[in-house]
Amino acid sequence: MHWTAGGAKASALDRDHYHYLVQQDGQIIPGVYKPEDNISTSDGRYAAHTKDANTGCIGVALCGMRGAAERPFLPGPAPITWLQIGVFCGLVADLCIRYSIPVTRLTVLSHAEVQPTLGIKQRGKWDIAWLPGMASVGNPVEIGDRLRHDIIDHMKDGV
């Protein structure tokens, strides 16, 4: 799970790096590559969204957070929204059902959780470590837990 660090809408570059994107108006935009393209990444034709962790992984992103700063926290001119997060969690729930992915800290996680949870060193990525209404960046695993809880709720509701 990611945010693009871009504007409110998916750009061509965003579509090249993620399988699905949720724009700020709630519209879901497909990426250039299908999730199946990441089964193997050896051919170089896949959605590259997480350093050293793309094989067998699906990349889903919230459009936004352009110009955001982690410390001191500034959301920038295109902060992610609750509308997006609702659509996003429903989309991730649908993907988990479709691809039989259990919702755990090891299988459904934000980019900010990759290094502390999987031990795969990243390049200072802090997405998703902030949600609308928060005054500052929070603990990425706790925020991931909140998103996972919402994803599981969507799965219970039949997406």
N, C-alpha and C positions, 0 to 999 in steps of 0.2 A: 504494500500500500504506500502510495506516494502523494506528494503534491508536485506540480510541475515547476514551481518558482517562476511561472509566467503570468500571462494575463487571464482574463475571465473566460476566454475561449481557447480551444485547442489549436495550436499552430501545427504547421507541417512537421517541424522538428519534434514536437510533442508526440504526434501520431507515429513517428518513426521509432520512438523509445518505449511506448506503452501499448498494451493490447486494447485497453479501453480507457477512455477519459470521461470524466463528468464535468461538464462546463458549469459555470456559476448559475445559469438558468435552469439547471437540472437535466439538460439534454445529454444523453450518452453518445459519445463519438467513438467509433471503432478505430483502432490503430491500423497501421499498414500491415502488420504481421498478426497472424492468428496465434492463439495460445499453443497450438500444435507445432508451430515453427520453433518454439523453445524447448521441445522435447530433446533435441540435440542442437547445440550451438556451434558445432565444429565447421559448418558450412558458411558461417558468417552472415546468414540471412535469418535474423531473429531480432526481437525487441530487447535491446540492451538497456536495462533500467537499474541494475544493482551490480556494483563491482564484484566480480568473482562469484556471483550468485544468480545467474540467469538460466542456466540449464534446468529444465523441468519446472520453471517458475512462470507465473502469470503476473504481469505488471499492470496494475490499475492505478490511475492517478486522478486527483482532484485538480482542476485547472485553477491556478491562482498562486498567490504569495509572491508575486513579482516585487522585488525591492524590499522584501521583508528582512529584518535583522533579528538574529537570535538574542544578542546581548549588547546593549539594552534592547529589549524586545520592541520591535515596531512591526505591525502587520503589513505595511506597504499599502499601495493603492488598490490591490485586488485580493483582499483576504478571503479565505475559504468561508463558506456559509453553511448554516444548518440544513438548508434545502439540499445542497450538494451532498452533505454527509449522509442524509437519509437515503438519497438515490444511490450513493456510493455503497452504503452498507447492504442495500437490497441487491445491487449488482454483484457484490462480492459473495453474498449468500447464494445467489443463483449460480455463480461459477463454482462454488464449493459443492453444491448439489450436483451440478452437471458433471464435474470432474472427480467426484467422490473424495473431496479434500476435507479432512477433519479440521475443525476450527480449534487450533491450539496455539500456544506461543511459538511453537517451532514450525508451524505450517502456514499460518496466516499472520503476517507481521508487517509493521511499517518499516520503511527504510531506516528510520532512526533506531529501530530495535535490532537490526542485523548485526551490528558489531557487539553490543552487550549480550545478546541472546545466542547468536550463532558463532561468535568469535571471528567473524570475517571482517577484517579491517576495511573501513570505508573512508571516504574523503570528506569528513566533517558534515555529513548529511544529517539534518535534524528534522526531516519530514517523516512522520507527522508527530510533532511534539507540542502542538498548540491547537486548541479548538476555540471556536468563537465564544467570546465572553470571558476568556481567561486573560488576566492582566499580564502574565508573562509565560514563558515556556515552562512546560511541566516535565515530569518524568515520562519518557517515551514508552516504557513498558506499561505504566499505569494507563496512559492514554490508549495504547494498543489494547489493553484489557477492556477498556470502555467500548472501543470499536468492535472488538470481538463479541462482547455481550450484545451489542446492537445487531451484529451479523447473525448471531444465534437466534435472537428474537425474530428477525426476518425469516429465518429458516423455519421456525415454529409456526409463523403466520402463513407459511406457504408462499413466501415472497410475493 
